[in-house]
Amino acid sequence: MYLRNRLVLPVILSSLAVLAGCGNGASSFINPIPPPNGGFSNSNLNGTYVFSVAGTDVQGAPYAIVGSFTANGSGGNGQGGITGGTLDLNDPAVSAPVANAAINSSSYSVGVDGRGKATLSTSSPFGTIVLDFVLQDSSHGLVTEFDGNGSGSGTIDVQTAGASPVGTFAFSLFGTDVSSGFADPFASVGNFTVGSGGALSGLEDFNDNSFPYTSQTLSGQIVVGPASTPATTLITPQFGSLTYDVYSINATHLKLIEMDTFGTLSGDAFSQSSTSVPTGALAFTLSGAYPSTTAPSAVGGFIVTDGAGNITNASTMDANLGGTVSNAPVIFTGTYSAGGAGRYTLGLSSFSAGSQYVAYPSSAGLLLLEIDPNGIMSGVAYPPQTSTTFNGSAGYGLNFSGVNLNAAVEVDDIAEFASSSSGATVTGVIDENFAPNGGPNYGLPLNGNYTNPDANGRGQISANAGNSTNSTLNGGFDITFYTVDGTTFPFIETDNGQVAAGVFLVQDATASASAAAARSHMFVVQSPVSSRAARWQKKK
């Protein structure tokens, strides 16, 4: 029987993301590229996993979904079984939020390259939901929704039995505020400490469609228990009380989804074991909209801190602001200062996407949010860099989420590729979905070249995706990536056709779920704001 291990939490945040479902059946795996260190199979997905997806539905509205399922690890590279699970979803274009929808007997398959599909038969109004994923190892993977009812990105993580939240957590949520009748981009970061009886206290910052609300006092309660347990609440002076469901991945990592009709936010909470800004080079990516809420944007680079409140002139960034791409890294500087318990404010100079940010340290890095009135950018600065290398003979799993500027739609991709050290080439397979008016495109060939990271750890990949008869919307991508630890490479897209952000990860099919789960896995960067989704009007 699957492990529920679910928490319920109402918070003072708001936003929106949406999912609709009814999916196609699983397709065969085409031209898999096995990673050099061994092949994947269904046995790499064995146990209970928490998954999340957020993006745009077929009507152009935002969506969010968080749930868990139990996979039986059987069937080789054929069909494995999913024995049960539950999910929560919110799609105001279709229905009121649906909590605790059952996942009935379902199936999945994992190819030798770590790409796989889970076809979930649910009791929700959306019926069958298809998840396309690529595994990093037995504990973690990257996910795209892959049916004809929506397109979005997220993660999949093995769940630790009986884990309850204890201590202090920093969180980052992104979505849309629909209180005005329209879907406006909305984001929040903050922290809370779990006290006696599940009482919560902390701080929270918001950016609501470029209107910042800073350093809000947060209070509430978190309740651990079955679905019938009354929901927990988090309350702030500005936005009041909103309701969230929370799925515990382990004692240091939670998944959150808003479950009221005010809007939907979704995201992650990570343990805040330290309240200090780390010293060193921190690879970062941010996405959202800048300089206005109709210009999808993504920026990335390195924040270099000196441990004395300064962001040094060794800090550099790349920018894709609505399709206008910087030709070379931009040098920026700044300062950071404590602004509360476990909260910092950043003042930035010569930064291409805003001048003021708030940062909350966490086990997964600095959770960042723009708090000036010029845009809405959200993301993460990873822990201090420990490697500037790119393994030229590894297998990698990749996911990105963004906006195709020509079609004006959200686009989400899953890929697996292998690199060659001798020829500086990459070859692999890519899957793409987009919405609205899109449809899944599975198993396209991926071919390109990479440049080794420079002394700072900045590299690039340029790849074609597709063939003469079929291709992705953009026909491929140019990305600029940033090294973190030799296994994690956040990136932004730096061509003129799309604005996107994502991550690729070194794969290891042999890592045990327990050993791999001990690593901290950062959530997938939220998609830049889609102007179509931002103008979507809520059903009356």
C-alpha positions as CSV (number, residue, x, y, z in Angstrom):
1,M,0.0,0.0,0.0
2,Y,1.4,3.4,-0.9
3,L,2.6,5.8,1.8
4,R,0.6,8.9,2.0
5,N,2.8,10.9,4.4
6,R,0.9,14.1,3.4
7,L,0.6,17.3,5.3
8,V,-2.1,20.0,5.0
9,L,-1.2,23.7,5.2
10,P,-3.1,26.9,4.5
11,V,-0.9,29.9,3.9
12,I,-1.1,33.6,3.2
13,L,0.1,33.4,-0.3
14,S,-1.7,33.4,-3.5
15,S,-1.2,32.7,-7.2
16,L,-2.2,30.2,-9.8
17,A,-1.2,27.3,-11.9
18,V,-3.4,24.8,-13.7
19,L,-3.7,21.3,-15.1
20,A,-6.1,19.4,-17.2
21,G,-5.9,15.8,-18.0
22,C,-6.9,13.0,-20.4
23,G,-3.7,11.7,-21.8
24,N,-2.4,9.7,-24.6
25,G,-1.0,6.2,-24.1
26,A,2.6,5.5,-23.7
27,S,4.8,5.6,-26.8
28,S,7.8,3.4,-27.5
29,F,11.2,4.7,-26.7
30,I,13.0,5.9,-29.8
31,N,16.8,5.9,-30.2
32,P,17.7,5.9,-26.4
33,I,21.2,7.0,-25.5
34,P,22.2,5.0,-22.5
35,P,24.5,6.8,-20.1
36,P,28.0,5.3,-20.0
37,N,27.8,4.2,-16.4
38,G,25.0,1.8,-16.8
39,G,21.4,1.4,-18.0
40,F,18.2,2.4,-16.4
41,S,15.1,0.2,-16.0
42,N,11.8,0.1,-14.1
43,S,13.8,-1.0,-11.0
44,N,15.1,2.6,-10.7
45,L,11.5,3.8,-9.9
46,N,10.7,1.6,-7.0
47,G,8.8,2.9,-3.9
48,T,6.7,5.9,-3.1
49,Y,7.5,9.2,-5.0
50,V,6.2,12.8,-4.6
51,F,5.7,14.5,-8.0
52,S,4.8,18.1,-9.0
53,V,4.0,19.9,-12.3
54,A,3.1,23.5,-12.9
55,G,2.5,25.2,-16.2
56,T,-0.3,26.2,-18.7
57,D,-3.4,24.2,-19.6
58,V,-5.1,23.8,-23.0
59,Q,-7.2,26.9,-22.4
60,G,-4.2,29.1,-21.7
61,A,-4.7,29.2,-18.0
62,P,-2.0,28.4,-15.4
63,Y,-2.2,25.1,-13.5
64,A,-0.6,23.2,-10.6
65,I,-0.6,19.6,-9.4
66,V,1.2,17.8,-6.6
67,G,0.8,14.2,-5.6
68,S,2.4,10.9,-4.7
69,F,2.3,7.4,-6.2
70,T,3.9,4.0,-5.4
71,A,5.8,2.2,-8.3
72,N,6.5,-1.5,-8.0
73,G,9.9,-1.5,-9.8
74,S,9.1,-4.4,-12.0
75,G,8.9,-5.1,-15.8
76,G,12.5,-4.4,-16.9
77,N,12.2,-1.7,-19.6
78,G,8.6,-2.7,-20.3
79,Q,5.5,-1.9,-18.3
80,G,5.7,-1.5,-14.6
81,G,2.8,-1.1,-12.2
82,I,1.7,1.9,-10.1
83,T,-0.3,0.4,-7.2
84,G,-1.9,3.6,-5.8
85,G,-1.5,7.2,-4.8
86,T,-3.3,10.5,-4.5
87,L,-3.0,14.0,-6.1
88,D,-4.2,17.5,-5.5
89,L,-4.8,19.8,-8.5
90,N,-6.1,23.3,-9.1
91,D,-7.4,24.5,-12.4
92,P,-9.9,27.4,-12.0
93,A,-10.6,27.2,-15.8
94,V,-12.1,23.8,-15.2
95,S,-13.2,23.3,-11.6
96,A,-12.7,24.2,-8.0
97,P,-9.5,22.8,-6.4
98,V,-9.6,19.0,-6.1
99,A,-7.9,17.5,-3.1
100,N,-7.0,13.8,-2.4
101,A,-8.0,12.5,-5.8
102,A,-7.2,8.8,-6.0
103,I,-4.6,7.4,-8.4
104,N,-5.9,4.0,-9.3
105,S,-3.9,1.1,-10.7
106,S,-1.7,2.7,-13.3
107,S,1.4,1.9,-15.3
108,Y,4.9,3.3,-16.1
109,S,8.0,2.5,-18.0
110,V,11.6,3.5,-17.8
111,G,14.0,3.3,-20.8
112,V,17.7,2.5,-20.7
113,D,18.5,6.2,-21.0
114,G,16.4,7.1,-17.9
115,R,13.5,8.7,-19.9
116,G,10.1,7.3,-18.9
117,K,6.4,7.8,-18.8
118,A,3.8,7.3,-16.1
119,T,0.2,7.0,-17.2
120,L,-1.9,7.9,-14.2
121,S,-5.5,6.8,-14.0
122,T,-7.1,9.3,-11.5
123,S,-10.5,10.0,-10.0
124,S,-10.0,13.7,-10.7
125,P,-12.1,15.5,-13.3
126,F,-9.2,15.2,-15.7
127,G,-9.1,11.4,-15.8
128,T,-5.8,10.1,-17.2
129,I,-2.7,12.2,-16.7
130,V,0.6,11.4,-18.5
131,L,3.9,12.4,-16.9
132,D,7.0,12.3,-19.1
133,F,10.2,12.2,-17.0
134,V,14.0,11.7,-17.0
135,L,15.7,10.2,-14.0
136,Q,18.9,11.4,-12.5
137,D,19.0,8.3,-10.3
138,S,16.6,6.2,-8.2
139,S,15.6,9.1,-6.0
140,H,15.2,12.1,-8.2
141,G,14.0,13.0,-11.7
142,L,12.7,15.9,-13.8
143,V,9.1,15.9,-15.1
144,T,7.0,17.4,-17.9
145,E,3.2,16.9,-18.2
146,F,2.7,15.1,-21.5
147,D,-0.9,14.8,-22.4
148,G,-3.0,17.1,-24.6
149,N,-4.6,19.0,-21.8
150,G,-1.7,21.0,-20.5
151,S,2.1,21.5,-20.5
152,G,4.2,22.1,-17.5
153,S,7.4,21.1,-15.6
154,G,8.3,19.8,-12.2
155,T,10.1,17.1,-10.3
156,I,9.8,13.6,-8.9
157,D,11.4,12.6,-5.6
158,V,11.5,9.4,-3.5
159,Q,9.5,9.9,-0.3
160,T,10.9,9.0,3.2
161,A,8.4,7.1,5.3
162,G,7.0,8.9,8.3
163,A,9.0,12.1,7.8
164,S,7.4,15.1,9.6
165,P,8.5,18.7,9.3
166,V,10.6,19.8,12.3
167,G,12.6,23.0,12.7
168,T,12.8,26.0,10.4
169,F,12.1,25.9,6.6
170,A,12.6,28.5,3.8
171,F,10.1,28.3,1.0
172,S,9.7,29.6,-2.6
173,L,6.3,29.6,-4.4
174,F,5.3,30.9,-7.8
175,G,2.0,31.1,-9.7
176,T,-0.8,33.6,-10.3
177,D,-3.2,35.8,-8.3
178,V,-6.7,35.6,-9.7
179,S,-8.5,37.7,-7.1
180,S,-9.1,40.5,-9.7
181,G,-10.7,38.0,-12.2
182,F,-7.5,37.9,-14.2
183,A,-4.4,35.8,-13.7
184,D,-1.6,38.1,-12.6
185,P,1.9,36.7,-12.0
186,F,2.6,36.3,-8.3
187,A,5.5,34.9,-6.3
188,S,6.5,34.6,-2.7
189,V,9.5,33.6,-0.5
190,G,9.8,33.3,3.2
191,N,10.5,31.1,6.2
192,F,8.6,29.5,9.0
193,T,9.5,27.6,12.2
194,V,7.4,24.6,13.3
195,G,6.8,25.0,17.0
196,S,4.7,23.2,19.7
197,G,1.6,21.5,18.3
198,G,2.5,22.5,14.7
199,A,2.3,26.2,15.3
200,L,4.1,28.3,12.7
201,S,5.8,31.6,12.9
202,G,8.1,33.4,10.4
203,L,8.5,36.0,7.7
204,E,7.3,36.3,4.1
205,D,7.8,38.5,1.0
206,F,5.5,38.8,-2.0
207,N,5.7,40.2,-5.5
208,D,2.2,40.6,-6.9
209,N,2.4,41.6,-10.6
210,S,5.4,43.9,-9.8
211,F,3.9,45.2,-6.6
212,P,6.2,44.1,-3.7
213,Y,4.9,43.5,-0.2
214,T,8.0,42.9,2.0
215,S,8.8,41.4,5.4
216,Q,5.3,40.3,6.2
217,T,4.9,38.6,9.6
218,L,3.7,35.0,9.1
219,S,1.8,32.9,11.5
220,G,-0.4,29.8,11.4
221,Q,-0.3,26.1,12.0
222,I,0.7,22.9,10.2
223,V,-1.1,19.7,10.9
224,V,0.3,16.2,10.1
225,G,-2.3,13.6,9.3
226,P,-4.7,12.0,6.8
227,A,-6.8,13.9,4.3
228,S,-9.6,14.3,6.8
229,T,-7.4,16.4,9.2
230,P,-8.4,20.1,9.2
231,A,-6.1,22.2,7.0
232,T,-3.3,24.2,8.4
233,T,-3.1,27.9,8.0
234,L,-0.5,30.5,7.4
235,I,-1.6,34.1,7.8
236,T,0.0,37.5,6.9
237,P,-1.4,41.0,7.3
238,Q,-1.5,41.7,3.6
239,F,-3.1,38.6,2.1
240,G,-4.8,36.9,5.0
241,S,-5.2,33.2,5.2
242,L,-4.9,30.9,2.2
243,T,-5.1,27.1,2.3
244,Y,-2.2,24.8,1.2
245,D,-1.7,21.1,1.0
246,V,1.8,19.9,1.8
247,Y,3.5,16.7,0.7
248,S,6.5,15.7,2.8
249,I,9.4,14.3,0.7
250,N,11.6,13.9,3.7
251,A,12.4,15.8,7.0
252,T,14.1,18.6,5.1
253,H,12.1,19.0,1.9
254,L,8.4,19.7,1.4
255,K,6.1,20.3,-1.7
256,L,3.4,22.9,-1.4
257,I,0.3,23.6,-3.5
258,E,-2.4,26.2,-2.8
259,M,-5.9,24.7,-2.5
260,D,-8.4,27.6,-2.4
261,T,-10.2,29.6,-5.1
262,F,-8.2,32.8,-4.6
263,G,-5.5,31.4,-6.9
264,T,-2.8,28.7,-6.9
265,L,0.8,28.9,-5.8
266,S,3.1,25.9,-5.8
267,G,6.7,25.3,-4.9
268,D,9.1,23.9,-2.3
269,A,10.2,24.4,1.2
270,F,13.7,23.3,2.3
271,S,15.2,23.2,5.8
272,Q,16.9,26.4,6.9
273,S,19.8,24.9,8.9
274,S,21.8,28.1,8.5
275,T,20.7,31.7,8.5
276,S,23.9,33.1,6.9
277,V,24.6,33.9,3.3
278,P,27.3,31.5,2.2
279,T,30.7,32.8,0.9
280,G,31.9,32.0,-2.6
281,A,30.6,31.8,-6.1
282,L,26.9,30.9,-6.2
283,A,25.5,29.8,-9.6
284,F,22.0,31.2,-10.0
285,T,19.0,31.4,-12.4
286,L,16.0,33.6,-12.2
287,S,12.9,33.7,-14.4
288,G,9.7,35.6,-14.6
289,A,9.1,39.0,-16.3
290,Y,11.3,42.0,-16.6
291,P,11.0,45.0,-17.1
292,S,7.3,44.5,-17.2
293,T,4.9,41.7,-16.6
294,T,4.4,41.1,-20.3
295,A,8.0,40.4,-21.1
296,P,9.1,36.8,-20.3
297,S,12.6,36.9,-19.0
298,A,15.4,34.7,-17.7
299,V,18.8,35.5,-16.3
300,G,21.6,33.4,-14.9
301,G,25.2,33.6,-13.8
302,F,27.3,33.7,-10.6
303,I,26.8,35.8,-7.5
304,V,30.2,36.0,-5.8
305,T,30.0,36.9,-2.1
306,D,32.9,37.9,0.3
307,G,31.4,37.0,3.6
308,A,31.4,40.6,4.7
309,G,28.2,41.9,3.1
310,N,29.5,42.5,-0.4
311,I,28.7,41.0,-3.8
312,T,32.0,41.5,-5.6
313,N,32.8,42.5,-9.2
314,A,33.7,38.9,-9.9
315,S,29.9,38.4,-10.3
316,T,28.6,38.0,-13.8
317,M,25.3,37.3,-15.5
318,D,23.7,36.5,-18.8
319,A,20.2,37.8,-19.7
320,N,17.4,36.9,-22.1
321,L,14.8,39.7,-21.6
322,G,11.9,39.0,-23.9
323,G,14.2,37.6,-26.6
324,T,16.8,40.3,-26.3
325,V,20.0,38.3,-25.3
326,S,23.1,39.7,-23.9
327,N,26.1,39.0,-26.1
328,A,28.6,38.6,-23.3
329,P,28.5,38.2,-19.5
330,V,27.6,41.4,-17.7
331,I,29.6,42.3,-14.6
332,F,27.5,43.4,-11.6
333,T,28.1,44.2,-7.9
334,G,26.0,44.8,-4.8
335,T,25.6,44.4,-1.1
336,Y,23.6,42.1,1.2
337,S,22.4,42.7,4.7
338,A,20.3,40.9,7.3
339,G,16.7,42.0,7.3
340,G,15.2,39.7,9.9
341,A,15.6,36.1,11.2
342,G,16.9,34.1,8.3
343,R,16.1,36.9,5.8
344,Y,18.5,39.1,3.7
345,T,18.0,42.0,1.3
346,L,20.2,42.4,-1.7
347,G,21.0,45.8,-3.4
348,L,22.3,45.2,-6.9
349,S,24.1,47.6,-9.3
350,S,24.4,47.0,-13.1
351,F,22.1,44.0,-12.8
352,S,20.0,43.4,-15.9
353,A,16.8,42.4,-14.1
354,G,16.0,44.6,-11.1
355,S,18.0,46.3,-8.4
356,Q,16.5,44.9,-5.1
357,Y,16.0,41.3,-4.1
358,V,15.2,39.4,-0.9
359,A,17.0,36.1,-0.1
360,Y,16.3,33.3,2.3
361,P,19.1,30.8,2.9
362,S,18.1,27.1,2.7
363,S,19.7,23.7,2.4
364,A,19.1,24.0,-1.4
365,G,20.6,27.5,-1.8
366,L,19.5,31.1,-1.5
367,L,15.8,31.4,-2.4
368,L,15.5,34.7,-4.3
369,L,12.6,37.1,-5.2
370,E,12.7,40.6,-6.8
371,I,11.1,43.2,-4.5
372,D,11.4,46.4,-6.5
373,P,8.4,47.6,-8.6
374,N,10.0,47.0,-12.0
375,G,9.4,43.3,-12.6
376,I,8.8,39.9,-11.0
377,M,11.8,37.6,-11.1
378,S,12.1,34.5,-8.9
379,G,14.7,31.7,-8.6
380,V,17.6,30.3,-6.6
381,A,21.3,30.8,-6.1
382,Y,22.8,27.3,-5.5
383,P,25.2,26.4,-2.7
384,P,28.8,27.6,-3.2
385,Q,30.5,26.2,-6.3
386,T,32.8,23.2,-5.7
387,S,33.5,22.3,-9.4
388,T,34.0,24.2,-12.6
389,T,34.1,21.1,-14.8
390,F,31.8,19.5,-17.3
391,N,32.2,15.7,-17.7
392,G,32.7,15.0,-21.4
393,S,31.8,11.4,-21.1
394,A,28.7,11.4,-18.9
395,G,25.0,10.9,-19.5
396,Y,22.7,13.8,-18.6
397,G,19.0,14.3,-17.9
398,L,17.6,17.8,-18.8
399,N,14.4,19.7,-18.3
400,F,13.4,23.3,-19.2
401,S,10.3,25.4,-19.1
402,G,9.8,28.6,-20.9
403,V,7.9,30.6,-23.5
404,N,8.2,30.2,-27.3
405,L,8.1,33.8,-28.5
406,N,6.9,33.1,-32.1
407,A,4.0,30.9,-31.1
408,A,3.4,32.8,-27.8
409,V,2.9,29.5,-25.8
410,E,4.5,27.8,-22.9
411,V,7.0,25.1,-23.9
412,D,8.3,22.3,-21.7
413,D,11.1,19.8,-22.7
414,I,12.6,16.6,-21.3
415,A,15.8,15.3,-22.8
416,E,18.6,12.8,-22.2
417,F,21.9,13.3,-23.9
418,A,25.5,11.9,-23.8
419,S,28.5,14.1,-24.4
420,S,31.8,13.2,-26.1
421,S,35.1,14.6,-24.7
422,S,36.9,14.0,-28.0
423,G,34.6,15.9,-30.3
424,A,32.9,18.3,-27.8
425,T,29.5,17.0,-29.2
426,V,26.2,16.0,-27.6
427,T,23.7,13.4,-28.9
428,G,20.5,12.3,-27.4
429,V,16.7,12.4,-27.5
430,I,14.3,15.2,-26.6
431,D,10.5,15.2,-25.8
432,E,8.4,18.4,-26.0
433,N,5.0,19.6,-25.1
434,F,3.5,23.0,-25.3
435,A,0.2,24.7,-24.5
436,P,-2.3,26.0,-25.4
437,N,-3.0,24.5,-28.9
438,G,-0.1,22.1,-28.6
439,G,0.5,18.4,-28.3
440,P,3.2,16.0,-27.1
441,N,6.1,15.4,-29.4
442,Y,8.1,12.3,-28.3
443,G,11.5,10.9,-29.2
444,L,13.0,13.5,-31.4
445,P,16.8,13.3,-32.1
446,L,19.0,15.8,-30.4
447,N,22.4,16.7,-31.8
448,G,24.8,19.5,-31.1
449,N,28.0,20.8,-29.6
450,Y,29.2,22.2,-26.3
451,T,32.0,24.5,-25.1
452,N,33.8,23.5,-22.0
453,P,33.2,25.8,-19.0
454,D,35.6,28.7,-18.6
455,A,37.6,29.4,-15.4
456,N,34.4,30.6,-13.7
457,G,32.3,27.6,-14.7
458,R,30.2,29.1,-17.5
459,G,29.7,26.9,-20.6
460,Q,27.3,26.7,-23.6
461,I,25.5,24.0,-25.6
462,S,24.0,24.6,-29.0
463,A,21.8,21.7,-30.3
464,N,19.3,20.9,-33.1
465,A,16.2,19.1,-32.0
466,G,14.3,17.1,-34.7
467,N,14.7,16.1,-38.3
468,S,13.5,17.1,-41.7
469,T,10.0,16.0,-41.1
470,N,9.4,16.9,-37.4
471,S,11.1,19.1,-34.9
472,T,10.5,21.1,-31.7
473,L,8.9,24.5,-31.9
474,N,12.2,26.2,-31.9
475,G,14.1,23.6,-33.9
476,G,16.6,23.3,-31.1
477,F,18.2,25.6,-28.5
478,D,21.2,27.5,-27.4
479,I,21.7,27.4,-23.6
480,T,24.3,29.0,-21.3
481,F,24.9,26.8,-18.2
482,Y,26.6,27.2,-14.9
483,T,28.5,24.6,-12.9
484,V,27.7,23.9,-9.3
485,D,29.2,20.7,-8.0
486,G,30.1,18.6,-11.1
487,T,26.6,17.0,-11.2
488,T,24.2,20.0,-11.3
489,F,24.1,22.5,-14.1
490,P,21.3,25.2,-14.1
491,F,21.0,27.2,-17.3
492,I,19.0,29.7,-19.3
493,E,18.1,29.6,-23.0
494,T,20.1,32.3,-24.9
495,D,18.7,32.2,-28.4
496,N,16.2,34.7,-29.7
497,G,13.3,32.2,-30.3
498,Q,12.5,31.2,-26.7
499,V,12.9,32.4,-23.1
500,A,13.5,29.5,-20.8
501,A,15.3,28.3,-17.7
502,G,16.1,24.8,-16.5
503,V,18.7,22.4,-15.3
504,F,20.6,19.3,-16.5
505,L,22.0,16.6,-14.1
506,V,24.6,13.9,-14.3
507,Q,22.8,10.5,-14.3
508,D,23.7,7.5,-12.2
509,A,21.6,4.4,-12.7
510,T,23.6,2.5,-10.0
511,A,23.0,4.9,-7.1
512,S,20.7,3.5,-4.5
513,A,17.6,5.5,-3.7
514,S,18.6,6.0,0.0
515,A,22.1,7.2,-0.9
516,A,20.9,9.5,-3.7
517,A,18.1,10.9,-1.5
518,A,20.6,12.2,1.0
519,R,21.6,14.8,-1.6
520,S,19.7,18.1,-1.7
521,H,17.7,18.4,-4.9
522,M,16.7,21.9,-5.9
523,F,13.3,22.4,-7.5
524,V,13.0,23.1,-11.2
525,V,13.1,26.8,-12.0
526,Q,9.6,28.3,-12.7
527,S,8.8,29.2,-16.2
528,P,9.1,32.8,-17.4
529,V,5.8,34.6,-17.4
530,S,3.6,33.9,-20.5
531,S,1.7,36.9,-21.7
532,R,-1.1,34.6,-22.8
533,A,-1.4,33.1,-19.3
534,A,-1.1,36.5,-17.7
535,R,-4.2,37.7,-19.7
536,W,-6.3,34.6,-19.1
537,Q,-9.6,35.5,-17.5
538,K,-11.0,33.5,-14.6
539,K,-14.3,31.8,-15.0
540,K,-17.1,33.6,-13.3
